[in-house]
């Protein structure tokens, strides 16, 4: 069985207990080395086969999974694998090949970040809605940034958008967002 484990938002101590147990029990771990803190691999037992997928394409990943799928296999992703990960494509492969899997969520980066700075996304009278999205860059977004930001009484968490902050800031100001409440900086 393949277990997809969300590694959390970057702090090795924010992995879930279930994710930690899966790593301890694993015989094989395929992790996203460019994003997952290596400290998480200390939960693996000695003798665990640990491979970095940073330089693998999907065919390499699928081949590796197929080769080791009869073992206790962990596919370690960043954050929560239900958000902006490659889990869906891998699950499609597993379903096509009748390979069992389980998804163990991780702490979502939006919630880890909010906790670290003491921010609450839903405050009565201010916002009762949280929108998680990304600013369109190389990856198309079916909703325009203007459409997303038109929800002015909502809180936002933008993923994978650090290089697009100027676009986000300029669009928000164009739509009338007040600079004094902005966390985007000037």
Residue pairs with C-beta under 8 A, 6 or more apart in sequence:
1 69
1 72
1 73
1 99
1 100
1 101
1 102
2 65
2 69
2 73
2 74
2 75
2 94
2 99
2 100
2 101
2 102
3 22
3 26
3 72
3 73
3 74
3 75
3 101
3 102
3 103
3 104
4 74
4 75
4 77
4 81
4 87
4 90
4 91
4 101
4 102
4 103
4 104
5 15
5 19
5 22
5 23
5 74
5 75
5 76
5 77
5 81
5 104
5 106
6 15
6 16
6 19
6 77
6 78
6 79
6 80
6 81
6 82
6 85
6 104
6 105
6 106
6 107
7 15
7 19
7 31
7 36
7 37
7 40
7 76
7 77
7 78
7 79
7 106
8 14
8 15
8 16
8 19
8 78
8 79
8 106
8 107
8 112
9 78
9 79
9 106
9 107
9 108
9 109
9 111
9 112
9 113
10 37
10 78
10 109
10 112
11 37
11 112
12 37
12 39
12 40
14 106
14 107
14 112
15 23
15 40
15 43
15 106
15 107
16 104
16 105
16 106
16 107
18 104
19 104
19 106
20 43
22 74
22 104
23 29
23 40
23 41
23 43
23 44
23 74
23 76
24 43
24 44
24 45
25 72
26 44
26 45
26 48
26 72
26 73
26 74
27 48
27 49
27 68
27 71
27 72
27 73
28 48
28 49
28 50
28 51
28 68
28 71
28 72
28 73
28 74
29 41
29 44
29 48
29 49
29 50
29 51
29 73
29 74
29 76
30 51
30 53
30 61
30 64
30 65
30 73
30 74
30 75
30 76
31 40
31 41
31 50
31 51
31 52
31 53
31 74
31 75
31 76
32 52
32 53
32 54
32 76
32 77
32 78
33 52
33 53
33 54
34 54
35 77
35 78
36 76
36 77
36 78
40 76
41 50
44 50
49 68
51 64
53 60
53 61
53 64
56 64
58 86
58 89
58 93
61 90
62 90
62 93
65 73
65 75
65 90
65 93
65 94
65 99
66 97
66 99
69 94
69 97
69 99
75 90
77 85
77 86
77 87
77 106
78 85
78 106
78 109
79 85
79 106
79 107
79 108
79 109
80 105
80 106
80 107
80 108
80 109
81 87
81 103
81 105
81 106
82 103
82 105
83 108
83 109
83 132
83 159
84 134
84 159
84 160
87 103
91 101
91 103
93 99
94 100
94 101
109 157
109 159
110 121
110 130
110 132
110 157
110 159
113 119
113 157
114 120
114 121
121 127
121 130
121 155
121 157
122 128
122 129
122 130
122 155
126 153
127 153
127 154
127 155
128 153
129 151
129 153
129 154
129 155
130 154
130 155
130 156
130 157
131 148
131 151
131 154
131 155
131 156
131 157
132 156
132 157
132 159
133 141
133 143
133 148
133 156
133 157
133 158
133 159
134 141
134 158
134 159
134 160
134 161
135 141
135 145
135 158
135 161
135 164
135 167
135 168
136 144
136 145
136 164
137 160
137 161
137 163
137 164
139 160
145 167
145 168
145 171
146 171
146 175
148 156
149 156
149 171
149 172
149 175
149 177
150 175
152 175
152 176
152 177
158 168
161 168
165 184
168 184
169 182
169 184
169 185
172 182
172 184
173 179
173 182
179 186
